[in-house]
Amino acid sequence: MKKLVCIGLMLLSATGIAQEGEQQAVQKTIEAFFDGFHQQDAAAIEETIASGVILQTIAKDSLGNNVVRTEDFSKFIKGIVSIPKTMKFKETIKSYSIQVDGPMANAWTAYEFHVNDTFSHCGVNSFQLVKQEGTWKIIYLIDTRRKKGCEK
């Protein structure tokens, strides 16, 4: 009986270690996405995303209602690359919550965004990723954006 318990604990431990390794790999993909974002490097960003990636934002309309806006990925890339080099922008990830199930992962990341060292907004990113050919790729990204209720 002791042997069965020991074997069971070892298997659980190995599963936990594997899960942790996959979570770290997912986080590295997100970090690579933001490295490319901050460097305005379209090729680096594209390395982190899957074909057909979907980008959305939850925002308020003029009446204060929540609306979902979908952005074309090619327009997103063009917008990032066209930001003047004199403008400084930085999205700082404040926390990660990552879940993995086989080839699928979800990452919930709280963030703050600054433009020219001035606070712009905060919110949460929700990334959906798929593991393709041994590499994690972003297939869906939706975020929230607000000016109030942000961590200090």
Helices and strands as residue ranges (DSSP letters): H 2-39, H 42-46, E 49-60, E 66-71, H 73-81, E 89-101, E 104-115, E 118-132, E 135-144
